[in-house]
Amino acid sequence: MTADPGRTASAAGIGTSTDAASAATGTAPAATAAATALAGGVRGPDALRPLTGTVLDALARGAADRDGPLPAGGPAAVTERVRAACAPFLPEHGTGADEALRTLVHTVAEGAADPADPACVAHLHCPPLAVAAAADLAASALNPSMDSWDQAPAAAVVEEETAAALAALVHPGRPDPDALITSGGTESNLVALLLARERARAAGARTVQVLCGTNAHHSVHRAAWLLGLPDPVAVGCRSGRMLPEALDRALAGVRGPALVVATAGTTDEGLIDPLPEIARTAAARGAELHVDAAYGGPLLFSDRLAPLLDGLGSAVSVTFDLHKLGWQPVAAGALVLADRRAAAPLGFEAAYLNADDDTGSGLPDLLGRSVRTSRRPDALKIAVTLRALGRRGIGDLVESCVEAAGTFARLVDDHPAVRRRPGPVGISTVLFRPTAADELPDAEGDETVAAVRRRLLAEGRAVLGRAVAEDADGRPRLWLKATLLNPRAREADLAGLLELVAGSVPAGRAPFGSALVGSVPAGSLPASSVPAPAPADGRVPAPAPGPPPATAPPGTPAHTRPHDGGTR
């Protein structure tokens, strides 16, 4: 019979002398017992149950006290409130588990930017599903470390099978694809470039030359720097997407191994590079292809949207995140490999984790599955979500966000006080700006756009992003960015967000600066408005992966067609 670790620890007197601990800390025995209880073992759930109740209550109270997408007052006010509520952060004597959880969790919840609020749309920052957050609690309680089998026996199998399912989703026609679970797109891109460098060295070259669009995520450049690679060659883009002809010219000047990095879902606009053409161009020049699909990868869960990623199967590696359009708590990423043998360079022996005689005896070697050693079982929450919803259920959520972007684009196009960035709607991202900014010189207009965003932030009424992108006249301008990842956002919520923006623009031509940020009293503008009429069928077509011609052909989705002065 296997001994319960909790009972064994108690029998050994480890961490169970509440009287002694209470005397040392100055807290009541019951409070000390709760603070020193272990989360695992047979007794762990009993210790967690009242603490999770405290946490849930604090989360609810914090969200109610915040009453909006983020706290009002800006950085200084938030800092003051947190310090006042929580200091000192290392007290001489503890306050006990219940008080510590109530105070800290309430404070952080009250001061959170809440992606579950429909007005929190600045970033690729999703509201996690409750089922995924619950699974993450189990992962924290069990605490497997994914660097050796004897720390994660069952979790290792869950990770292996989850990785295989994601690999098959991306490369359904490949005989032996694989996926490495990562902390997100930055790590995935780093490992992709690392593996490309090692393939180049194995072929006798000194290094590999990376080429990426000017629209590429900054992590590509950081990865090249960290790995000691030459600076990536910047390939020209038009309308936010890589130009295959510019890629061809750039590849013509490369001597030696090359890795082309395309993007399926740019951070600023959610646009997808022309993957089939890029794949053909790279292959014709003997270059490999990596696709950063951290944003767009989950389109594959939807039968209707998956064709937007045609050409993805030509990539030797694909970055794929699930803490964006996958509704997982951070971190939840993967690097999908077309051939599992590509991961071989990550292999490394550390005798205490994967000694030869242990692996030879059948113990799985987990160390070569990551550039990290200790790492959380992030595959557990992913696996729970995949099982709970299935591919079609997740695909439905993805489609709802894509449709919300189309709806928001239509609302922008119909609103007299704002206009949309020229061009098609990205995956679930819409760029727009107040029309009042267009009446000012370029610099002052951009200042007005930035000040509108900061005013809404300071008042705690909306979290909008910002992006610099080309306008219809070819000039770069500053835009407000709405990245729609909330599958429960309603049209009325989106219309209300536009009213907040329109109502935050100052009257007259003079721009306003940081001195006026927060000057409009919170609550003086409506949080929502009457929704515009919905399409007859209640659905909005999927976005095109790139810009249509100036005269859109028949069948082009309505929200991707050019319109006067506001599209490209």
N, C-alpha and C positions, 0 to 999 in steps of 0.2 A: 504493500500500500504506500502510495507516494505521500510524503509529509507535506502539509500545508505550510508554505514559507512564512505566512503570517504567524501561525502557531509556533513554528520552529523558532522564529525570532523572539516571540514572547517567552518561550521556554528558556531561551538563552539570555533573556533580560536585555535585549538590544532595543533601545528606544522605547521602552515601555514603562519606565519608572516615572510616572506622571508627577508624583509628589516631589521627587528630586528635581525634575525639570522645572516644575512650577516654582520651587524655591529659588532656582537659579535665575529664572526669567521674570519673576514677579507677577506672573499671570495665574489665573485660577486653574486648578487641575483639569477641569473639563475642557477649557480652551486649549491648554497645552496638549491634551490627548488628541484633539481634533487636528491640531497643527502638525503633530508628529506622526499621525497615522499614515500607513502605507496604502497606496492606491491599488496594488496588486494582491494576488492571493485570494483565498476564499473570503476573507473578511474585508478586502479592499472595496467592493461595491457598497457594503454597509457604511464604510467611512465616507465614501464619495457621495452617497445619496443626499444627506443633509447639506453638504457643501455645494452640490450642484443646484439644490433648491435656492440657496443663498445667492449663487451666481445668477441664476435666472431672474430672481427678483431684482437684483441690482441692475441687470441688463434692461429689464422693463422700466424701472424707475429712471434710469439714466436716459433712455430714449425719450421717455415722456417729458423729463425735465429739459432736454435739449429742444424738443419740439420743432425739428427741422432737419435739413440734410447735414448741417454741421453747426458747431457752436458759434454764437455771435461774438463779436468783439475783436477778432483777429488774434495774431500770435501772442501779443503782450497780455491780453485779457485771459486767454486760455492758460498761458504759463502761470499767471498769478493765481488763477483758480485751482490749478492742479497742485501747485506748491502749498497753497493754503490748506487744501484738504488732506494732503498726503505726507507732508513733511513731518518728521524727518524720515528719510528713506532707509536709513539704517539705525533704528532706535536701539537704545541700550537694552531695553526689555521689550519683548514682543507683546502685541495686543490680542493675540489669539486668531485662529483661522477665520471665524465668522466675521469679526470686525475688520480684519485685513481684507477679506474678499469683498465685503459690503462697501468699504471705503474705496478701495482701488478700482474695483470693477465698475461701480457707479460713476466714479470720476472719469474713467476712460470712456465709458459709454456716453456720458453726458457731453464729453468733449470730442466725440468721434465724428469723422466724416462717414456718413452712413450710406453705402451704395445701395441699400434696399429702399432708400427714399428716391422717388422718381426725379427729383431735382438734383441728384448727385450724379452727374454725367461727364465729369472731366476726363476720366482716364479709363484705361482697360482694367478696371477695378470692379470686379463683379460682386453682387450680393450672393454669398454662399448659400447653397441649399441646406435646409435644416438637417436633412438626412446625412449630408456630407459632414456637417459640423458635429453631429452625434457620433459618426464613425471616427472622427478625429479625436474625440474624447476617449474612445476605446483605445486608439493608437497611443495616446499619451499615458493612459493607465497601464497598458501592457508594456510599453516602452521597448519594443524590439529595436535593436540596432542592426542595420542591414549590411554590416561588413563581415559577418561570419554566420554560418548556419547555426552554430550552437547558441547564438543570441536571438535567432529569429526563425525557428524551424518552420512553422506554418506560414508566417508572414513572407518568408522567402518564396514559397510556392505561390502565394497570392500575387506577389510582385511578378514572378515569372509568367504566370498565366495572363495577368492584366497587360503586361508588356507585349505578350504574343498577340492578344486581341487588338491592341492599338496598332501593332505592326501590320497585321492582316488588313485592318481598315485602310491604312495608307497604301499598302502594297499588296492588294488582293491577288495579283497574278504572279508574284515572286515565290520561288520555292522555299526560301529560308530567310525571311526578313526577321528583324529583331528590333527591340526598343529598349532604351536605357531610361530609367526614371530619373528625372533631374529636378532641380529647384526652379526651373523656368527657362524662358527663352535665352537669357544671358548665358547660363551654364550650357545649354544645348548648343548654342552657336559657338561657344568656346571649344567644346569637345569636338564639334564637327570640323572646325579648323585644325584642331590638334590631330585628329585622325587623318585629315587630308595631308598635313605636313608629314606624318609618319609614312603614308603611302608613297609620297614623293621621295622621301629618303630611302625607302626600301627599293625604289626603282633606280637609285643611284644619283638622284638630284640632291642639291643642298637644301632646297626649300620649295615652297609652293607660292605662286602669286595669286592673291585673292582679287577678284573683280566684283564690285557691287554697285548698285545704282546709287545715285545721289539721294534716293529715297530710303536707303537702307537704315536699319536700326543702329544706333550708336554702338551697340554691343559687338557688332562685327569689327569695327575699328579697334575697340578696346581689346578684343580677343587677339587680333593681329599683333597689337603692341605687347600684350602679355606673353605671347608665344615667340616673340622675336622675329616675326615675319616682316617682309617688306610692307610698306604702307599700301593698303588696298587701292587699286585703280578705280577711280570714280567714273562710272558710266552714266552718260547723259540720260535724262528723263524728259518726257513731255507729258503734261497734264498729270504729273505725279506717278507715272509708270515708266519702267525702263524701256529704252528704245532698242530693239534687236539690232538695228543697223549700227547704232553707236557701240553696242557690245561687240559686234563683228569687227569693227575698226579697232577697238581696244585690244581684242584678242590677237589681231594680226601683229601687234607690236610686242607680244609676250613670247619670251623664249624659255621653254621649260614647262613643267607642270603648272596648270592653272585650275583654280576653283572659282566658278561663277556662283555668286550668292544672289538669288532672286528673292523677292518678297511677296508673300500671299497674305495681304492684309497689312498695309502700312500703318504705323502708329498714328500719324497725323490725320489720315483720311480714310483708312480702311480699304485702300485700293489694291488690286491684285495685278502684279506684273503679267505680261503676256507669256505665260509659262510654256505653251507648245512651241512658240517661235524661239524663245530663249533656249529651250532644250535642244532644238534643232541646230541653232547657231553654235551652242557650246559643243555639241557632238561633232559638227563639221570641222571645228577647230581643235578637236582632241582634248577639250577641257571637261572637267567634271562639274556637276551641278548640285548645289545645296540650296534648299528652299527654306527660308524662314517663314513658316506658317504658324507662328505662335498665336496669331490672332485668327487667321482664316482656316486653320486645320479642321476645327470642329464642323465646318460646313459639310464635311464628309458624312456626318451622321444623318444628314437630310438627303433623300433621293432627289428632291427638287433642286437643291442648291449645290450638290456635289459636282455637277458639270462645270461650275465656276473654277474648279481646281484641276481641270483637264491639263495634263502635262506633268502633274506632280509625280507620277510614277516613274518619270525619267531621272529623278534625283537620287543620288547615292545616299543622301541623308536629308531628313526633314525635321525641323523644329516644330513641336506641337505642344501647345499649352492647354491645360484644362482649368486654370484659375482665371481665365478670361471668359470665352464662350463655352464654359464647362461647369461653371458655378461651384468650383471647389475652393475651400479655404487655401490661401497661400501656404505652402508651395505645392504645385502640382503640374509638373512639366514632363516632357519626354523628348528624347532624340531618337527618331525612327531611322533605322538603317535598312537599306535594300538587301544587304547580305550580312548575316550575323558575324561572318569572319572579319568584317571591317573593325569590330571592337577589339580584336586581338591585341593591339598595342597597349591597351589599358591594363593588361595582365601584369600582376606584380605579386611577389611572394613575401609575406611577413610571417615568420614561423609561428607566431602566436595566433594567427588568424587562418592561414591556409597552407600549412606545412605540406610538403609533397606527399608524405606517407598518409596524411589524413585525406587529401583529395584522392590519392590512389586507392584508398579504402572506401571511397564512395561518398565522402562528405562534400557537399557542393561548395564551390569556390565563388564567393560573392564579392570579393575585393575588386575583381576586374570589371564589375558592373558600374563603376563610378570613379570619378576623380576624387571623390570624398571618401573618408573612412567612416566615422560615425555619421549616420543619417537616419532620419525618421522613416517609418513605414508609410510613406505618402500614398503608396499604391492601395492601401486599405480603403481609404475614403473614395478613391476613384472606383475601385471594384464594387463597393457598396452602391454607389450611384449608378454604375452601369447595370448592375443587377436590378436595382429598384425601378429604373426607368426604361431600360433597354435602349437599343439604338434609335428606335422610332420615337420614344419618349424624349430623348435628348434632342433628336432632330426637330421635334415640334417646338421645343424651347428656343433652339437656334432660329428657326423660321419666324417665331414671334418677334424676336429682336430685329431681324432683318426687315420684317414688315413694319415694325415701329419706326425704323429709320425712314422708310418710305412715307409713312404717315406724317412724321415730323417735317420731312422735306416739303411735302405738300402744304402743310400749315405755314411754313416759312414763306413759300412761294405766294401764298394767298394773303400774307400779312403786310400791310403798307409800311410798317416801321422797320422791317428787317429784310435782308435779301440773302440768298444762298450763294455759296461759292460756286462759280461756274463749273459745270461738268456733272458726271454721274454721282449718285449717292454711293458711298463706300459700303462695306459690308453692313455695318450698323453705326456709321459715323457720318455726321452732317456738320459742315462748316458754314457759318453764317455771321453776319455783322449788322449792326444798326445802320439804316440808310442815312441817318444823320451824320455818321462818320464820313460818308462819301461827299458831303457838302464842304468838307474841310480839306486843306492841303494834306498830302499823304501822311506826313509825320504826325500832324495833329489828329488826323482821323484815326491812326493807329493808337495814339494816346487815349483817345476816347474809348475805343474798343477795350483796351487794357483796363481803363478806369471803371468801366461798367462791370467787368468781371470781378475786379477787386472790391467794388462796392457790394456786390451780391455776396461775396465771400465774407466780408467784414460784418455784414448784417445777418449772416447765417441763413440766407434764404435760397441760395443756389450755388452749386459747385460746377462751374463750367471750365472747360479746358481752353487752351489757346494754341494757335498754329499759324505760322507764316506760310502762305501759299500764293501761287500766281493767280492774278485776277484775269478777267477777260481781255484787258488791254496789255497783258504780259508783265505787268508790274507786280512785285511781291507785296502783299498786304497782310495785316494781322486780322485773324478771324477768331470768333468764338467757336469752340468745338463741343459738340454733344456726342458722346460715345454711349450708345444705348445698349446696355447689357441687362436691363431689368425686364424679365419676361412678363411681369405683372403690370408694367406701366400702361396706363390707359390714355386714350386720345385726349381726354380732359386734362390729365396731368401734363402732357406735352404742350397743349395749348396754354395752360397756366404758366409754364416755364417761359414761353415766348412773351407773355404779358409782363412777367417780371423783368425780362430784358428790356422790352419796349418802355416800361415805366421807369427804368433806371437811367435812361439817357437824358442828359440835361437839356433844358429848353434853350433855344438860341444856337448860335454858331460856335460860341467859345467852348473849347474842350475843358473838361475838369480834370484835375490831377489828384494826387494822393491826399492832398489836404482835405478834399471833400469826401473821401471814401468813408462810408458809414454815416454820412450826414442825414440820409433819409431815415426817418424812424422805422424800426422794424415793424412789420405788420401793416404798414400804411398802403401797401399794394396788395391786390388779390393774389391768393396762392393758386387759383385756377380760374378758368373762364369757361363760357359755354363752348363745347366742342364743335368743330366744323363738321359738316355732313360727311359721313363715312362713304367709301366707295360702294357701289351697288351690290357687289358680291362680298363686301366685308373684308376683302383681302387686298394686299398690295403686292404686285409681282416682285420677284427676286431682282436685285440690282445687277446690272451688267458688270463684268469684271473690268471693263475699261470704257473710255469715253466713246460714245457713238459719233458718227459724222455729224456735221453741222445740220444737215437735214436728216433727221432720224428716219431709218427705214421702217416700213410697216411692221408692227408687232413690237417695236421698242417700248419697254415699260414707261408709263407716263412720267414717273418721277425721275427718269434718267434723261428725258428729252431736254434740249436747250430751251431756255426762255429768255426773254429780253433782258439784257443787262445783268443777268444773274447766273448764267451757266457758261460752261465752255464746251 
